[in-house]
Amino acid sequence: MSEKRTPEQIEADLVRTREELASSVDELSTMLDPRVQLKEAKENISSAAKNAVDDVTAKAGSVLDRVKAGDPKVIGILGAGAAAVAAVIALAARRS
């Protein structure tokens, strides 16, 4: 059988439950606030951009190191890319 609770204990439980409910509602309100969501989205985008820049910088450094080391494959790829860019520029200039 359950133990009997006093009216004071019941009232204390009700007060605690109301406070917990109010806290939960406040948390949900904050989570669903468009300003909070916008701030979090900006932080996520900023973090993703920084990671992308770091990744590109690391890869560019690796390519430059390979060019400095005389890697013929990388030098050939860069040369072919430069030739393609030059061809596109020449075609665009000819059409103008």
Secondary structure, DSSP 8 states (H G I E B T S, - for coil): ------HHHHHHHHHHHHHHHHHHHHHHHHHH-HHHHHHHHHHHHHHHHHHHHHHHHHHHHHHHHHHHTT-HHHHHHHHHHHHHHHHHHHHHHHH-
